[in-house]
């Protein structure tokens, strides 16, 4: 997550993709809060099922 924050601080308006190790909803939200605009994960369905389906 600190890598995402660092990239956000120097990227300007470029989108940031976080991937690798994003396997649950808490990690997903932490990455978005850190500045990620895209998430790469093989656990998308699992993450989605952890939400109330209105949050995304």
C-alpha positions as CSV (number, residue, x, y, z in Angstrom):
1,X,0.0,0.0,0.0
2,X,2.9,2.4,0.7
3,X,4.0,1.8,-2.9
4,X,0.6,2.9,-4.2
5,X,0.8,6.1,-2.0
6,X,4.2,6.9,-3.3
7,X,3.2,6.4,-7.0
8,X,0.1,8.6,-6.4
9,X,2.3,11.3,-5.0
10,X,4.4,11.5,-8.2
11,X,2.0,10.4,-10.9
12,X,0.0,13.5,-11.4
13,X,-3.2,12.5,-13.3
14,X,-1.9,9.1,-14.4
15,X,-4.1,6.2,-13.3
16,X,-2.5,3.7,-10.9
17,X,-3.1,0.0,-10.9
18,X,-2.6,-2.0,-7.7
19,X,-2.2,-5.8,-8.2
20,X,-0.6,-8.7,-6.4
21,X,-2.0,-9.7,-3.0
22,X,-5.4,-7.9,-3.3
23,X,-7.5,-10.8,-2.1
24,X,-10.2,-9.4,0.1
25,X,-12.5,-6.3,0.4
26,X,-10.4,-4.7,3.2
27,X,-7.3,-4.8,1.0
28,X,-9.3,-3.6,-2.0
29,X,-10.6,-0.5,-0.1
30,X,-7.1,0.2,1.4
31,X,-5.6,0.3,-2.1
32,X,-8.4,2.6,-3.4
33,X,-8.0,4.9,-0.4
34,X,-4.2,4.9,-1.1
35,X,-4.8,6.2,-4.6
36,X,-5.3,3.2,-6.8
37,X,-7.7,3.8,-9.7
38,X,-7.5,0.2,-10.9
39,X,-7.2,-3.1,-9.1
40,X,-5.8,-6.3,-10.6
41,X,-6.9,-9.4,-8.8
42,X,-7.9,-13.0,-9.5
43,X,-10.2,-12.7,-6.5
44,X,-12.7,-10.3,-8.0
45,X,-15.8,-12.4,-7.3
46,X,-14.7,-13.2,-3.8
47,X,-14.2,-9.4,-3.1
48,X,-17.5,-8.6,-4.7
49,X,-19.3,-11.1,-2.5
50,X,-17.8,-9.5,0.6
51,X,-19.5,-6.2,-0.2
52,X,-23.1,-5.2,0.4
53,X,-23.3,-4.9,-3.4
54,X,-24.2,-1.3,-3.1
55,X,-20.8,-0.1,-2.1
56,X,-19.1,-0.5,-5.5
